[in-house]
Amino acid sequence: MYKRILIPFDGSKGAEAALHHGIELALLCQAEVEILTVYRHHAMTEASLSMVRTKTVQGSPDQALRDNAREVAAYAKSIALAEGVPSVRAFTRAGQPSRTIVAFAKEHEADLIVIGARGLGSVETFLLGSVSHKVTGLSKLPVLVV
């Protein structure tokens, strides 16, 4: 049925639910799982992040965002491995989340995207719509919204 399932993961409760559902499907179908955490580059509109950085944060705000995304993706991968998925890979990408997810799915030849209905979101979600809603509109692949 499915050979490769993409699970976008941002660490939210909605993403956790999608992760567990995607893992169940992967185990049933003996499919590979690819986890993707997308982060946005630091911009001037988010300059407050630079102002509140502690001394323990090294490097640029972009580096801090990239490092956090790697931790989030690694966490999701550890859950999938602990639940018995034999083939799991975790990735991080910078960019606009919905477009990055759809492009990644196409590039990696995913058969299905399993995504949480609600993520970490922001004011942008209220103005432009949720990432899951955009992914369902942009993707030519089946998308399961959990």
C-alpha positions as CSV (number, residue, x, y, z in Angstrom):
1,M,0.0,0.0,0.0
2,Y,2.4,2.8,1.2
3,K,6.1,2.4,0.9
4,R,7.3,5.8,2.2
5,I,5.4,8.0,4.7
6,L,6.4,11.6,5.4
7,I,5.5,12.9,8.8
8,P,6.1,16.6,9.3
9,F,6.9,17.2,12.9
10,D,7.2,20.5,14.9
11,G,7.0,19.1,18.4
12,S,3.4,20.2,19.0
13,K,0.6,18.0,20.4
14,G,-1.0,17.8,17.0
15,A,2.3,16.7,15.5
16,E,2.7,14.0,18.2
17,A,-0.7,12.6,17.4
18,A,0.2,12.5,13.7
19,L,3.5,10.9,14.4
20,H,1.9,8.1,16.4
21,H,-0.8,7.6,13.7
22,G,1.9,7.6,10.9
23,I,4.0,5.1,12.9
24,E,1.0,2.8,13.1
25,L,0.4,3.0,9.4
26,A,4.1,2.4,8.7
27,L,4.1,-0.7,10.8
28,L,1.0,-2.1,9.1
29,C,2.3,-1.3,5.6
30,Q,6.0,-2.1,6.4
31,A,6.7,1.4,5.1
32,E,9.7,3.6,5.6
33,V,9.1,6.8,7.7
34,E,10.7,10.1,6.9
35,I,10.3,12.8,9.5
36,L,10.7,16.5,8.5
37,T,11.0,19.5,10.8
38,V,10.8,22.8,9.0
39,Y,12.1,26.0,10.5
40,R,11.9,29.6,9.2
41,H,14.9,31.7,8.8
42,H,15.3,34.5,11.4
43,A,13.9,37.7,10.0
44,M,13.8,41.3,11.2
45,T,10.2,40.9,12.1
46,E,11.4,38.3,14.6
47,A,14.3,40.4,15.9
48,S,13.0,40.0,19.4
49,L,14.6,36.5,19.4
50,S,18.0,38.2,19.1
51,M,17.3,40.4,22.0
52,V,16.4,37.7,24.5
53,R,19.1,35.2,23.7
54,T,21.0,34.0,26.7
55,K,24.7,33.6,27.0
56,T,24.3,29.8,26.5
57,V,23.1,30.3,22.9
58,Q,26.0,30.5,20.6
59,G,26.0,31.7,17.0
60,S,23.3,33.4,15.0
61,P,19.5,33.2,15.6
62,D,19.4,31.0,12.4
63,Q,21.8,28.6,14.0
64,A,19.7,28.5,17.1
65,L,16.6,27.7,15.0
66,R,18.4,25.1,13.0
67,D,19.8,23.4,16.2
68,N,16.3,23.4,17.7
69,A,14.8,21.9,14.6
70,R,17.5,19.1,14.6
71,E,16.6,18.3,18.2
72,V,12.9,18.2,17.4
73,A,13.5,15.9,14.4
74,A,15.8,13.6,16.4
75,Y,13.2,13.4,19.2
76,A,10.5,12.3,16.7
77,K,12.9,9.8,15.1
78,S,13.6,8.3,18.6
79,I,9.9,7.7,19.2
80,A,9.5,6.0,15.8
81,L,12.5,3.7,16.5
82,A,11.2,2.9,20.0
83,E,7.8,2.0,18.6
84,G,9.5,-0.5,16.2
85,V,9.7,1.2,12.8
86,P,12.8,-0.4,11.2
87,S,13.5,2.4,8.7
88,V,13.3,6.0,9.9
89,R,15.2,9.0,8.7
90,A,14.9,12.5,10.1
91,F,15.5,15.8,8.2
92,T,15.4,19.5,8.8
93,R,14.8,22.2,6.2
94,A,14.5,25.9,6.3
95,G,11.6,27.6,4.5
96,Q,7.9,28.3,4.4
97,P,6.5,25.2,6.0
98,S,3.7,24.0,3.7
99,R,5.6,24.5,0.5
100,T,8.7,23.0,2.0
101,I,6.8,19.9,3.1
102,V,5.2,19.4,-0.3
103,A,8.5,19.9,-2.2
104,F,10.2,17.5,0.2
105,A,7.5,14.9,-0.3
106,K,7.9,15.1,-4.0
107,E,11.7,15.1,-3.9
108,H,11.8,12.0,-1.6
109,E,9.0,10.2,-3.4
110,A,6.7,9.9,-0.4
111,D,3.4,8.0,-0.9
112,L,1.6,9.7,1.9
113,I,1.9,12.7,4.1
114,V,0.6,12.4,7.7
115,I,0.3,15.8,9.4
116,G,-1.2,17.2,12.5
117,A,-4.3,19.4,12.2
118,R,-2.8,22.0,14.6
119,G,0.9,22.8,15.0
120,L,2.9,25.4,16.9
121,G,1.5,28.1,14.5
122,S,1.5,31.8,15.0
123,V,-0.4,34.9,14.0
124,E,0.4,33.9,10.4
125,T,-1.9,30.9,10.9
126,F,-4.9,33.1,11.6
127,L,-4.1,35.3,8.6
128,L,-3.1,32.7,6.0
129,G,-4.5,29.4,7.2
130,S,-3.0,26.4,8.8
131,V,0.0,24.5,7.5
132,S,-2.0,21.3,7.2
133,H,-4.8,23.1,5.3
134,K,-2.2,24.5,2.8
135,V,-0.4,21.1,2.4
136,T,-3.7,19.5,1.5
137,G,-4.3,22.2,-1.1
138,L,-0.8,22.1,-2.6
139,S,0.0,18.3,-2.5
140,K,-0.7,15.9,-5.3
141,L,-0.1,13.1,-2.8
142,P,-2.7,11.8,-0.4
143,V,-2.5,13.8,2.9
144,L,-3.9,12.4,6.1
145,V,-4.7,15.2,8.6
146,V,-4.7,13.9,12.2
